[in-house]
Amino acid sequence: MTFTTRPELLGTHGMVASTHWLASQSGMAVLEAGGNAFDAAVAAGLVLHVVEPHLNGLGGDLPILARPAGGEPFVVCGQGVAPATATRERFADLGLTRIPGTGHLAAVVPGAFGAWLDLLARHGTWSFPDAARYAIGYARDGFPLVPQAAATIARSADHFRAHWPSSARTWLPDGAPPAPGSRFRNPALADTLERLAAEARRAPTREAGIEAARRAFYEGFVAEAVDAFCATPLVDSTGEAHAGFLTGEDLARWRATVEPTVRARVAGREVHKTGPWGQGPVLLQQLQMLEALGAGELPPGSAELVHTVVEVAKLAFADRDAWYGDPRCAPVPLDALLDPDYARARAAQVGPTAAAEVAPGHPGGAVPHGTPAAAPPAPAGAGAGAGTGEPTLADVPRGDTCHLDVADAAGNVVSATPSGGWLQSSPTVPGLGLQLPTRAQMFWLDDGPSGLRPGARPRTTLSPTLVVGDDVVACGTPGGDQQDQWQTVVLVHHLWHGMNLQEAIDAPCWHTTHLVSSFDPRTLEPRGLHAESRLGGALADLRARGHAVTDAGPWALGRVSAVAWAPGGLLRAAANPRGMQGYAVGR
């Protein structure tokens, strides 16, 4: 019997899995009260914005994948766009060759709130005030602050005091960092949510109320506060004070969009992802190559399987860096990238040893614009600045954003990955208790497919997943560039090796760092492989194959959660024990 830290949950009424127990239980409370999976996802997502403020926020970003009972999967894009005046020329005038990872210059339109409201309006049954009451309660009355949130605040405290006074007022009660496990309150965020709920209550119908809340955020008091704040120069990770380009007009012009999924058939199932404005298709590329290489025949935990998955990831991410971007603003050869013949040709490049250099392919014969280069190493003693890098500070374990999955008895399924608006990366907007997304750091200052263009979506790493076959599986994870690597490991174990969801999540995990980081300062580790020590003797074999192996410890990599619905109404759920705060609940 395969070891698991907890059982895979089975039930018939509803399942919620997320990266924080309070969000999971809030979503389950909605299902118990008669709400559907869409209502529960919105309520749980709003709670995540409150209780994991170092990982996401109400002013952040959000892609949602969902499948209504018996219907077609779809995407709600809550990835906000670059400001209308944010151009490469404006950054050149500031003497910048990269967009900083923190502060006003990196701000894009906050899209998470609009995406939740779109999902609630189209497919939910609850009003916005009802869905928001759990989040309002935690913001007003307090919640236990997880240790990593407390550590993030402590590491940012000096910067807050010196440069971001609005953040100091919010995150340093009584002038000091809060203790781990202490009861933390964000009354300004509670006030913001209550004002939005009050606008909704004045409307004559549920749908009109949701639209009223949306207008209050994107055209009303929230947009006005954002407009005024971004015009105020504040110190960012360059060490200089800059005002931002984001304005209230940028918020007013933006709306969440509903789009078809991008899909590929693998292991007899259809796997669904976002478009190439996110990195989602890179999961499809990896799974197609792995199928071509017969990865299902390689034993779990073997050096051969880990090597194969890593080398495939390097090829897929080289394609991501060369080809992906917002298809509304630049051409992306997506059909050619997902052509099975192209996958087989790329898979044939996998050799017996770790590749030292990996080039993007030529899908459909196209020639890459140019592969982005990693940043040069920083001088000795130099730092990138607090809040840069992955969605956490550098010395916090990598792999931190948020994720949630929900399934109800009717067969509605949701997978969502809220992120951005990190307290350590963006100054708190005065009076609102929220931060802005710093996702513009993911643009390159060139004219490639992921280059900065006004109104373009930055190529986000946020990447929820739906797998549709005999059942419907929703899964995802925090983790920046690792999201579609950790999910690949879990799906290989589940789809090809027959592990149940909890077994697949608990199995030893790994990822490569031989890719250009999506986050400032854009590092790359040639042949880098981070792996859990539970792989045992395989680590020595991988070193012998040329991988630069970092032993990450026994339980360090991956934060995947998952739910599943099967015809007949059997529901399953699983959550990750790593980090000690993700839980699945259901009955």
C-alpha positions in Angstrom: 0.0 0.0 0.0 1.3 3.4 -0.9 2.0 5.7 2.1 -0.2 8.8 2.5 -0.2 11.4 5.2 -4.0 11.4 5.3 -6.8 9.6 3.4 -8.2 10.6 0.1 -11.6 12.0 1.1 -14.8 10.4 -0.4 -18.3 11.7 -0.3 -21.4 12.6 -2.2 -22.4 16.1 -1.0 -19.5 18.4 -1.7 -15.7 18.7 -1.6 -13.4 21.7 -1.1 -9.6 21.7 -1.0 -7.4 24.7 -0.6 -4.1 26.0 0.7 -5.6 27.2 4.0 -8.0 25.4 6.3 -10.2 28.5 6.9 -10.9 28.9 3.2 -11.6 25.2 2.8 -14.1 25.2 5.7 -15.7 28.5 4.5 -16.3 27.0 1.1 -17.8 23.9 2.7 -20.1 26.0 4.9 -21.5 27.5 1.7 -22.1 24.0 0.2 -23.8 22.9 3.5 -26.0 26.0 3.3 -27.2 25.1 -0.2 -24.8 27.0 -2.3 -23.2 25.5 -5.4 -19.6 25.0 -6.2 -19.3 28.5 -7.8 -20.8 30.2 -4.7 -18.4 28.2 -2.5 -15.4 29.0 -4.7 -16.1 32.7 -4.4 -16.5 32.6 -0.7 -13.4 30.5 -0.2 -11.4 32.7 -2.5 -12.3 35.9 -0.7 -11.3 34.2 2.6 -7.9 33.4 1.1 -7.4 37.1 0.3 -7.8 37.8 4.0 -6.0 35.0 5.7 -3.0 34.5 3.3 -2.0 38.2 2.7 1.6 37.4 1.9 0.4 35.1 -0.9 -2.5 36.9 -2.4 -5.0 39.7 -1.9 -8.3 41.3 -2.9 -6.2 43.5 -5.2 -4.4 40.6 -6.9 -4.7 38.4 -10.0 -6.8 35.3 -10.7 -7.4 32.7 -13.4 -10.3 30.4 -12.9 -11.1 27.1 -14.7 -14.6 25.7 -14.3 -17.0 23.2 -15.7 -20.7 23.5 -15.1 -22.5 20.2 -14.6 -22.7 18.5 -18.0 -21.3 21.6 -19.8 -18.0 22.7 -21.4 -15.1 23.8 -19.4 -14.3 27.5 -19.6 -11.8 30.1 -18.3 -12.5 33.3 -16.4 -9.5 35.5 -16.9 -8.9 37.8 -13.9 -5.4 38.7 -15.0 -5.3 42.5 -15.1 -3.5 44.3 -17.9 -0.7 46.8 -18.2 -1.6 50.5 -17.7 -2.4 52.5 -20.9 0.7 54.7 -20.3 3.1 51.9 -19.4 5.4 51.7 -22.4 9.0 50.5 -23.0 9.9 54.1 -23.8 8.7 55.3 -20.4 10.8 52.8 -18.6 13.8 53.7 -20.8 13.3 57.3 -19.8 13.7 56.1 -16.1 16.9 54.3 -17.0 15.4 50.9 -16.4 16.1 47.8 -18.4 13.9 45.5 -16.3 10.6 46.3 -14.5 11.2 46.2 -10.8 9.6 43.4 -8.8 8.1 45.7 -6.1 6.3 49.0 -5.9 4.1 51.2 -8.1 6.0 50.6 -11.5 5.1 46.9 -11.4 1.4 47.5 -10.8 -1.2 46.2 -13.3 -5.0 46.3 -13.0 -6.2 44.2 -10.1 -8.3 41.5 -11.7 -9.1 39.0 -8.9 -12.2 40.8 -7.6 -13.7 41.2 -11.1 -13.1 37.5 -11.9 -14.9 36.3 -8.7 -17.8 38.6 -9.4 -18.1 37.4 -13.0 -18.1 33.7 -11.9 -20.7 34.5 -9.2 -23.0 36.4 -11.5 -22.9 33.9 -14.4 -23.0 30.6 -12.4 -23.6 31.2 -8.7 -26.8 31.5 -6.8 -25.7 33.6 -3.8 -25.6 37.4 -3.5 -22.2 39.1 -3.1 -22.9 40.1 0.5 -23.7 36.5 1.4 -20.6 35.2 -0.3 -18.4 37.8 1.3 -19.6 37.5 4.8 -16.9 34.9 5.8 -14.1 37.1 4.6 -15.6 40.1 6.2 -15.8 38.3 9.5 -12.1 37.2 9.4 -10.9 40.7 8.4 -13.0 42.4 11.1 -12.8 39.9 14.0 -9.4 38.4 13.2 -7.8 35.2 12.2 -4.7 33.2 13.4 -1.7 34.5 11.5 0.2 31.6 9.9 4.0 31.5 10.7 5.1 32.3 7.2 2.9 35.4 7.1 4.3 36.6 10.4 7.8 36.0 9.1 7.2 37.9 5.9 5.9 40.9 7.8 8.9 40.8 10.2 11.3 40.7 7.3 9.6 43.6 5.6 9.1 45.7 8.8 12.1 48.0 8.4 11.2 48.7 4.8 7.6 49.5 5.8 8.8 51.9 8.5 11.3 53.7 6.3 9.4 53.8 3.0 5.9 52.4 3.0 4.0 54.1 5.9 0.6 52.8 4.8 1.9 49.2 5.0 3.4 49.9 8.4 0.0 51.1 9.7 -1.7 47.9 8.4 0.8 45.2 9.1 2.7 46.5 12.2 0.0 46.9 14.9 1.4 48.8 17.8 4.5 49.4 15.7 5.8 45.8 15.9 5.4 42.7 13.7 2.6 40.4 14.9 3.6 37.1 16.5 3.0 33.8 14.7 -0.4 32.4 15.6 -1.6 35.7 17.0 -5.1 36.9 16.1 -4.6 39.4 13.4 -7.2 41.9 12.1 -7.4 44.1 9.0 -10.2 46.5 9.7 -9.5 48.6 6.6 -10.0 45.6 4.4 -13.2 44.7 6.3 -14.4 48.2 5.7 -13.7 47.9 2.0 -15.6 44.6 1.7 -18.5 46.0 3.7 -18.7 49.1 1.5 -18.8 46.9 -1.6 -21.4 44.7 0.0 -23.5 47.7 0.9 -23.5 48.8 -2.7 -24.7 45.4 -3.7 -27.6 45.4 -1.1 -29.0 48.6 -2.6 -29.6 47.0 -6.0 -33.0 45.4 -6.8 -31.7 41.9 -7.9 -28.8 39.6 -7.1 -27.2 40.2 -10.5 -27.6 44.0 -10.3 -26.0 43.8 -6.8 -23.0 42.0 -8.1 -22.6 44.6 -10.9 -23.0 47.4 -8.3 -20.1 45.9 -6.3 -18.0 45.7 -9.4 -18.6 49.3 -10.3 -17.8 50.4 -6.8 -14.4 48.7 -7.1 -13.5 49.5 -10.7 -15.2 52.9 -11.1 -15.9 54.0 -7.6 -14.1 54.5 -4.3 -11.5 51.7 -4.8 -10.5 53.0 -8.2 -10.3 56.6 -6.9 -8.0 55.5 -4.0 -5.8 53.5 -6.3 -5.5 56.4 -8.7 -4.4 58.9 -6.1 -2.0 56.4 -4.4 -0.2 55.3 -7.6 0.6 59.0 -8.3 2.6 59.1 -5.0 6.3 58.2 -5.5 7.4 55.4 -3.2 10.7 53.4 -3.0 10.7 50.1 -4.9 13.3 47.4 -5.4 15.5 49.7 -7.5 16.2 51.7 -4.4 14.6 54.8 -5.8 11.1 56.3 -5.4 8.8 56.1 -8.4 5.2 56.9 -9.0 3.3 54.3 -11.0 1.5 54.3 -14.4 -1.8 52.7 -13.1 -4.8 55.0 -13.0 -8.5 54.8 -12.2 -9.2 55.0 -15.9 -7.2 51.8 -16.4 -9.5 50.1 -13.8 -12.7 51.5 -15.4 -11.7 50.2 -18.8 -11.1 46.6 -17.6 -13.5 43.7 -17.2 -12.9 40.0 -16.6 -13.3 37.9 -19.7 -14.7 34.4 -20.3 -12.7 32.4 -22.7 -12.5 28.8 -24.1 -9.9 26.6 -22.5 -6.8 25.4 -24.3 -6.8 21.6 -24.3 -4.9 18.5 -25.3 -5.7 14.8 -25.2 -3.4 12.8 -22.9 -3.7 9.4 -21.3 -7.2 9.1 -22.8 -8.4 12.3 -21.1 -8.8 15.9 -22.1 -6.6 18.3 -20.0 -7.7 21.9 -20.0 -5.6 25.0 -19.3 -5.7 28.8 -19.8 -4.4 30.4 -23.0 -0.8 31.4 -23.5 -1.3 34.7 -21.6 -0.6 32.3 -18.7 2.0 29.5 -18.7 -0.8 26.9 -18.7 -0.1 25.3 -22.1 3.3 24.4 -20.9 1.7 21.6 -18.8 0.0 20.3 -22.0 3.4 20.3 -23.8 5.0 18.4 -21.0 2.3 15.7 -20.8 2.3 15.2 -24.6 6.1 14.7 -24.6 6.0 12.4 -21.6 3.3 10.3 -23.3 5.5 10.1 -26.4 8.4 8.9 -24.3 6.3 6.3 -22.5 6.7 7.9 -19.0 3.9 5.7 -17.7 6.2 2.7 -18.0 8.9 4.2 -15.9 8.7 3.2 -12.2 7.6 5.9 -9.7 10.5 7.4 -7.8 13.1 6.1 -10.3 15.9 8.2 -11.5 14.8 7.4 -15.1 11.4 8.9 -14.5 12.7 12.0 -12.7 15.3 12.6 -15.4 12.7 12.2 -18.2 10.2 14.6 -16.5 13.0 17.2 -15.9 14.4 17.1 -19.4 10.9 17.4 -20.9 10.2 20.4 -18.6 13.3 22.2 -19.8 12.2 21.8 -23.4 8.6 23.0 -22.7 9.7 26.0 -20.6 12.2 27.0 -23.3 9.2 27.2 -25.6 7.2 29.1 -23.0 9.9 31.7 -22.8 10.3 32.1 -26.5 6.7 31.9 -27.7 4.1 32.6 -25.0 2.4 35.9 -24.5 -1.0 37.6 -24.7 -2.4 36.5 -28.0 -4.5 39.6 -28.2 -1.3 41.6 -28.5 1.2 39.4 -30.2 1.0 36.2 -32.4 1.5 32.9 -30.5 1.7 29.7 -32.6 -0.3 27.7 -30.1 -1.8 25.2 -32.5 1.7 24.3 -33.7 3.1 24.1 -30.1 0.4 21.6 -29.2 0.6 19.6 -32.4 1.3 15.9 -31.4 3.9 15.7 -34.1 5.7 18.6 -32.6 5.6 17.0 -29.2 7.1 13.8 -30.5 9.9 15.8 -32.3 10.7 17.7 -29.1 10.6 14.5 -27.0 13.2 12.9 -29.3 15.7 15.5 -28.0 15.7 14.0 -24.5 19.0 12.2 -24.0 20.4 10.1 -21.2 22.2 12.9 -19.4 21.1 16.4 -18.3 21.2 18.9 -21.1 23.5 21.9 -20.4 21.8 24.1 -23.0 18.1 24.0 -24.1 16.8 25.9 -27.1 13.2 26.7 -28.0 11.7 24.7 -30.9 10.4 25.9 -34.2 6.7 25.1 -34.1 5.2 25.1 -37.6 8.6 26.2 -38.9 8.5 29.5 -37.0 11.7 31.2 -35.8 11.7 32.5 -32.2 12.0 36.2 -31.8 14.8 35.6 -29.3 14.9 33.7 -26.0 14.9 36.0 -22.9 18.2 35.9 -21.0 18.5 35.5 -17.3 19.7 38.4 -15.3 23.5 38.5 -14.7 24.6 37.5 -11.2 24.3 40.3 -8.7 27.6 41.8 -7.4 28.8 40.4 -4.1 26.7 41.8 -1.2 24.0 43.1 -3.5 20.4 42.1 -2.9 17.3 42.2 -5.1 15.3 44.0 -2.5 12.6 42.8 -0.1 9.5 41.4 -1.8 11.2 40.5 -5.1 11.7 37.0 -6.6 9.0 34.3 -6.1 5.8 35.4 -4.5 7.5 35.3 -1.2 10.8 36.6 0.2 13.9 34.8 -0.9 14.4 32.9 2.3 10.8 31.7 2.6 10.3 28.2 0.9 9.4 28.7 -2.7 6.0 27.7 -4.0 3.7 30.1 -2.3 0.7 31.6 -3.9 -2.8 30.2 -3.2 -5.1 27.6 -4.7 -8.5 26.2 -4.2 -10.7 23.5 -5.8 -14.4 22.8 -5.3 -16.9 20.2 -6.5 -20.5 19.8 -5.7 -23.0 16.9 -5.9 -24.5 18.2 -9.2 -21.1 18.0 -11.0 -20.1 21.7 -11.0 -16.3 21.9 -10.6 -14.0 24.9 -10.1 -10.2 25.2 -10.0 -8.8 28.7 -9.2 -5.3 30.1 -8.3 -5.6 33.5 -6.7 -2.3 35.4 -6.3 -0.7 38.9 -6.4 -1.4 41.8 -4.2 1.4 40.5 -1.9 1.9 42.6 1.3 5.7 42.5 0.9 5.7 43.5 -2.8 3.3 46.4 -3.1 2.5 49.2 -0.6 -0.9 49.0 1.0 -3.4 51.4 -0.5 -4.4 53.8 2.3 -7.9 53.2 3.6 -8.4 50.0 1.6 -6.3 47.4 3.4 -5.2 45.9 0.2 -2.2 45.9 -2.2 -1.9 46.0 -5.9 -0.6 43.2 -8.2 3.1 43.6 -9.2 2.6 41.3 -12.2 4.1 43.8 -14.7 7.6 42.5 -13.6 6.8 39.5 -15.8 6.9 41.6 -19.0 10.1 41.9 -20.9 11.1 45.4 -22.1 11.3 44.2 -25.8 8.9 43.6 -28.6 8.8 39.8 -28.2 5.5 38.0 -27.5 5.8 38.6 -23.7 7.1 42.2 -24.2 5.5 45.1 -22.5 2.5 46.6 -24.4 -0.1 48.9 -23.0 -3.3 46.9 -22.3 -1.5 43.5 -22.6 -1.8 40.8 -20.0 1.6 39.8 -18.5 2.4 36.2 -19.0 1.4 34.9 -15.6 2.6 31.7 -14.0 -0.9 31.1 -12.4 -2.1 27.8 -13.8 -5.2 25.9 -12.5 -6.1 22.6 -14.3 -9.1 20.6 -15.2 -8.8 17.0 -16.4 -12.0 15.5 -18.0 -12.4 11.8 -18.7 -14.5 9.2 -16.9 -14.4 11.8 -14.0 -13.6 15.5 -13.8 -10.5 16.4 -11.7 -9.7 20.0 -10.7 -6.2 20.6 -9.4 -3.5 23.2 -9.0 -0.8 24.6 -6.8 1.0 27.7 -5.7 4.6 27.9 -6.9 5.4 30.4 -9.6 7.4 28.7 -12.3 7.0 25.4 -10.4 3.2 25.3 -10.7 3.1 23.3 -14.0 6.1 21.2 -12.9 4.6 20.1 -9.6 1.3 19.4 -11.3 3.0 17.4 -14.0 4.5 15.1 -11.3 1.2 14.6 -9.6 -0.6 14.0 -12.9 2.0 11.5 -14.0 1.5 9.6 -10.8 -2.3 9.8 -11.0 -3.0 9.3 -14.7 -0.3 6.8 -15.6 0.7 5.1 -12.4 -2.9 4.8 -11.0 -2.3 6.5 -7.7 -5.3 8.1 -6.0 -5.3 11.9 -5.6 -3.8 11.8 -2.1 -1.2 9.2 -3.0 -0.1 11.3 -6.0 0.2 14.5 -4.0 2.1 12.8 -1.2 4.6 11.1 -3.5 8.1 12.6 -3.6 8.3 15.7 -5.8 10.9 17.6 -7.8 11.4 20.5 -10.2 14.0 22.0 -12.4 15.4 25.5 -12.1 17.0 25.3 -15.6 14.6 28.0 -16.9 14.5 31.8 -16.8 12.6 32.8 -13.7 9.4 34.7 -14.5 10.1 37.0 -11.5 12.6 39.8 -11.0 15.6 39.3 -10.8 15.1 36.7 -13.6 17.6 34.0 -12.4 18.5 30.7 -14.1 20.3 27.7 -12.6 21.8 25.6 -15.4 21.0 21.9 -14.9 19.4 22.8 -11.6 17.2 20.1 -10.0 15.5 20.5 -6.6 14.3 17.1 -5.3 12.9 15.7 -2.1 15.2 13.5 -0.2 12.6 10.7 -0.1 13.7 9.9 -3.6 16.6 8.2 -1.9 19.2 6.5 -4.0 17.8 8.1 -7.2 19.5 11.4 -6.2 23.0 9.9 -6.7 22.0 8.5 -10.0 20.6 11.9 -11.1 23.9 13.6 -10.1 25.7 11.0 -12.2 23.5 12.0 -15.1 24.8 15.6 -14.8 21.9 17.2 -12.8 22.9 19.8 -10.3 20.8 18.3 -7.5 19.7 20.2 -4.5 18.3 18.0 -1.7 15.2 20.0 -0.6 14.4 17.8 2.4 11.8 15.1 2.7 8.6 17.2 2.5 9.4 20.5 0.8 8.2 20.7 -2.8 4.7 21.1 -4.1 1.4 22.5 -2.7 -1.0 20.7 -5.0 -4.7 20.2 -4.0 -7.4 18.5 -5.9 -11.0 17.5 -6.1 -12.9 15.1 -8.4 -16.4 14.4 -9.4 -17.5 11.2 -11.1 -20.8 10.3 -12.8 -23.2 8.9 -10.2 -22.1 11.7 -7.8 -19.1 10.2 -6.0 -16.7 13.0 -5.0 -13.1 12.8 -4.0 -10.6 15.4 -2.6 -7.0 15.6 -1.4 -4.7 18.3 -0.1 -1.0 18.8 0.5 0.6 18.2 3.9 3.6 20.3 3.0 3.4 23.7 4.6 1.0 22.3 7.2 -1.9 24.5 6.4 -3.6 23.1 3.3 -6.7 20.9 3.9 -9.5 19.2 2.1 -12.9 18.9 3.6 -16.1 17.3 2.4 -18.8 14.8 3.1 
